[in-house]
Structures are given as C-alpha cells and as structure tokens.
Amino acid sequence: MELKGRNGCLQNIGMWNWAVNHWFSSLVIVAWLGMNVFLFVTFFLTFERGEKYFYTREILGSALAWARASAKCLNFNSFLILLPVCRNLLSFLRGSCLCCSRTLRRQLDHNLTFHKLVAYMIVLHTAIHVIAHLCNVEWYIDAAQATDGSLASIVSRLHWNDGRWLNPIHSNTTIPLYVAFATIPGLTGVIITLALILMVTSSVEFIRRNYFEVFWYTHHLFVIYFAGLVIHGIAGLVRGQTEESLKESDPEHCAKDPAKWGKDFDHHHCQVPEFGSIPAESWKWVLAPLILYAFERALRIWRSCQKVIVTKVVMHPSRVLELQLCKMDFKMEVGQYVFLNCPSISYLEWHPFTITSAPEESFFSVHIRAAGDWTEALIDTFQLQMPTSPKINVDGPFGTASEDVFKYKVAMLVGAGIGVTPFASVLKSIWFKLQHGDQTLQTRQIYFYWICRETGAFAWFKDLLASLELEMEGSGRTGFLSYHLFLTGWSSSMVGQAALNFDRSTDLVTGLRQKTSFGRPMWSNEFSAVASAHPRSAVGVFLCGPESLAKSLQKQCRQHSSPDPRNVQFYFNKENF
C-alpha cells in the first residue's frame, strides 16, 4: 500500500510539473484542434443537410460533405503553416515578450514542432479531400451516363447549354482521367498533391539530416502548393442551387416529381431548378500569410545582400571550420543563429549555424562541422587557401531559446558535440561581463556539460574554458561556473593513462583543471545535486543536441521539479532551427 501510494504521489507530481512547463503549449494545441473540429463539423453539416445542396447530394451523396469540410480545414491550416517559419516575426515576438513570463517566451521555441503538426493535419485533410473527390468524379460520370430516369440523372442533364448546370460532366464518354488532367480543379489538385507528397517525404529526419539539399529544394515547392491552392477552386465545378431558384423551387417539395416542374402541385409552384458555383475562398485564407511571408523573404534578401568580410579562418580538429566575420550594423544576442550562403557553391542554398562569439566582440563567428555535401564543399573551399576568401552571404541573426540563459539565476547548459556552439557564445559573454565587472548579471551559477565522441572536439573551445578558469579565479568567483566534460568514444588504454595521471593538476585529455569523465552523465545524480544546492530557485535547462538526449532531460526536469512552485523548478529549453 505504501509503495502504491508513493507511486501515485510521484505520478501526480510528474503531471503537475508537466502542466507547469507545458500548459500554454497544450492550450494552443487544444485551441488549434478545436478549431479544426469546429470547421469540419460545421461545414460537413452545411453540405450534408443544407437545402441549397439537396440536388448535389442526390448525385454525390455524403462525399460532397467530406470533400467540402476537409477543404475548409485545408484552408485554415494553409493559413497557419507559414507563420511558424517567419523567423523575423518570431524574433520580434521574442523581443516584445521580454516583459512577459518565461513560460510564454518559451512557447516560441516550439515553432517547428507546431509547423510539423500543421503539416500533418494538411496531409490528413488532403487525403480525405482527394478520396472524396475521386468518389465525386465517378458519381458525376455515372449520373451523366444514367438513363434510368432517376432524380440524379434528370438534374445532371439540366442547363447543359446555358451555364446554370449542376453536373460538370456534359458527355456520355467522359473518363476520370479527363477530369483529373483537363480541368483546372483536377490539374491543380494533382499538382498540389504531388508537391505536398514531395515536401513531406523529403522532411523525414533521415533525409533532412543526411541529404539537406534534397530537403531544402523540395521544401520550396510550397510556392507551387500555394499557387495551385489559390487557383484550385476558381472553376467552380462543385455547385449548389441558387438563392433565387430556392425561392421558386423548394427541393423538399419539388424534388418529389420532376415531371411537374413548371407546374403547380401540392399548393407549390416549382420552376426548373437552377444552379451556381461555390465562390473560391482559398485565396482569402492564404492572402495575409503570403503577404507576411513575402515581406519576410524581402527583408531577408535585403539583409543577405549586405557586404560581409571574412576576417579570420581557423581549421580546428575533426574538420571543424571557424569563420570570423564582420558585417555593418550587425547586432546579436547570446545563442542566436544566422543563415550562411556561399555563391561559389550554390546561389540558392542557405544553412543555419549558431553564432559562437559574444555580443561584446567586434566580430561574429560560426563553427561549421563537416556534415554533408554543402559543409564539405565549404570547408574544402576555404582549405584551398586562395588569395581572397570566397564570398559569404549572411542572413540574420535570429532568436533562440539560449537568449534566456541570463534570465535564470541558475542555468544548466548541455551541449553534445558541435551542439556546444550556442553555449560558447554564452560563456564568452560571461567572460566579458566578469572582466568589466558587469553588475547587471542576474545569473549566480552555471552548470555546463559538454559531451563529445572524440578528444579532438575539445580543442574547439578549450582555450575559452581555460580563460574562464583564470578569470573566475582572479575575480574570486571560482564557484560561478561548474563545467563537466564527458568523452563517449574512448579506449581502455586511454582510461588507464588517465587513471595513472589522475594526480596531475591538469587533465590528460584537455589540459584543463577539470578532469574529463569517460562515458555519459548520470543525469539523475546531476539534477539531484543541482536541486539540493538550489532548493528555491528556477533552474533553466538548455540543450543543443539530439532528440534522444532532449527526451531524457525533459524527463529529469519533470521528476526533479517540486510540486510547490516556491521550491526548485526546472524549465527545459531546446535549440530548434
């Protein structure tokens, strides 16, 4: 009983901590799902029960309602899909939210997650829409070819020559392929669907990580997607009865006997029903986000055209290239990132890299690890040691979660391999602040964890860590930075050498005073130690690393946060770009 009670208590604490960290995200998701359900149900019932579409339903059945309801949800999600990738808008919102709580600002870091969720919803409604319209085409053709005197066959033949028709199929020999490739809705529908399939399939983690160029190029098919979406409904092939015709020919009474149309019966006068198209609405939904995104792209193009000077090039171990750059009026915050373009490699490709310099420095720098065709080509280009450096274009900077590091009194920084880059900016900024006696620094303690597979990676920033050691010792703040280095790719001989030299004042692997640990961190122990040392603090946990590590740290944040908001709380933040 005691064990069950304890497990139940831990479960409740975990749920409470999850709610504290994710309540706003959950609210946004619930509102978004609710809007999708509301639009789908509302328009499904409109086309399933509305008298305006009585005769259309005689031909198409419920497939009409499925097609139109999914189309409305497609418009809504197409309205949303571009907003999370308007990076300048997000950076502006992040800056304007400085007076808001950290919980609200942290939601902006989930922009790509929301972008993916919206994309999945678009895929779902596209599948429903396509399947429903495939059924509609078959039933339009069947009704046009029918000779059984049914109501569907009668209304299908009305007004073929005067434009007030209901059935767009005006021939007994029409085949579905004709509708798919010889009509505006059919052809644009095929193009939209193919573009969507290519965008989604090229966005899977494997392709995006290993063949970024494929992902980048196919993702720009969104231009074709939106162009097709705007054009898709202008032909108005799906129709309903006009308002004027409804007044003179109520389908509830007049559909009983089409032979008496134009005559009085049952005290009703029934004219031959007339039909009109449903106005195209997609452009109304996507016009505003398209204008916003066009402005975003124009701003980025303008900024990317500004001159960039390469002031220094450093080749680090493990094929990591450091570029130090200068650009007029370039202003940044710690942990931000930029997009780089090298025209000599590709005019169109832009790749994101975290800035590793501090805002206090006169230049900004990036560290680029060989991790694909483009980065390999860039490193090879700079290694050729040409008389002049190749031209580099820069777009940014853009905001990230790491900007909020100094808003916490206690921060845990976790970098995996090259994922250390945003925290290099943070640590450099700390070094400058300590040197100049900056009294505005609210942070009182930083725990820094760097996990690497090979010893050469530590050379990237070990000079920075050594400088921080000396600076904090000289300023009497030796406890301010607690850093821990972990080597995951090691041999037994390396461990033996480290054990033999353990009494040395400096580490055998890095030459720093802090000894390197072999293996991965025991995160439960680390979080417990931080929670014990800071029992009443809000601790910001910042990660730049793989998703598996993110899940582990999120779990630790939930488990070690107190149910009492006055006690220690861990807030998880992850780099996303």
Secondary structure, 3 states (H helix, E strand, C coil): CHHHHHHHHHHHHHHHHHHHHHHHHHHHHHHHHHHHHHHHHHHHHHHHHCHHHHHHHHHHCCHHHHHHHHHHHHHHHHHHHCHHHCHHHHHHHHHHCCCCCHHHHHHHHHHHHHHHHHHHHHHHHHHHHHHHHHHHHHHHHHHHHCCCCCHHHHHHCCCCCCCCCCCCCCCCCCCHHHHHHHCHHHHHHHHHHHHHHHHHHCCCHHHHHHCHHHHHHHHCCHHHHHHHHHHHCCCCCCEEECHHHHHHCCHHHHCCCHHHCCCEECCEECCCCCEEECCCCHHHHHHHHHHHHHHHHHHHHHHHCCCEEEEEEEEECCCEEEEEEEECCCCCCCCCEEEEECCCCCCCCCEEEEECCCCCCCCEEEEEECCCHHHHHHHHHHHCCCCCCCCCEEEEEECCHHHHHHHCCEEEEEEEHHHHHHHHHHHHHHHHHHHCCCCCCCCCEEEEEEEECCHHHHHHCHHHHHHHHHHHHHCCCCCCEEEEEEECCCCHHHHHHHHHCCCCCCCCCCCCCCCCEECCCCHHHHHHHHHHHCCCCEEEEEEECCHHHHHHHHHHHHHHCCCCCCCCEEEEEECCC
